[in-house]
Amino acid sequence: MKGILPVVLAILLLAGCGGEPVEQISYQQITQEAAKDMMDQQDVIVLDVREQEEYDSGHIPGAVLLPVNAIGEDSAAAVIPEKDSVVLVYCRSGNRSKTASKGLAELGYTQVYEFGGIQTWPYEIE
């Protein structure tokens, strides 16, 4: 009986759950310092997901506006045509940017990085 247990365990481990692997839809959370380095070193899309009046009151240079509540297949494609573009997402405090990043990932964007809010952004704004 003792010899059967290792065999059964091995079979269970090799068989796994038997279902198809579940593709995880996700984004990465990064520091503001990492986001700034990425902006300085590569071609990225900086996405501000606040409302128009918030954007008008000050935003990160080069950022494009796409309010979180307006994110959909068509609106995202208008701002981010390539699903493999590097997209850096921010809002005011970091809550809406998480929601927006998750939504973009669910739409198939593969390089989404959320870096919080402009309230704590230590670099230039315009």
ZINOR-V289405 format. One line per field, one symbol per residue. psi: psi as a letter, one per 40 degrees, with the letter a starting at -180 (. if undefined). A space follows every 50 residues. Layout:
psi->???
//
This chain:
psi->ddeddddddddddddaeeiiihhhhiiihiidddddddddeihihhhhfa idddddehihheiihgideehidddddddgdheeihhhhiadeedddddd ddddddeeheghhhfaiddeheaii.
//
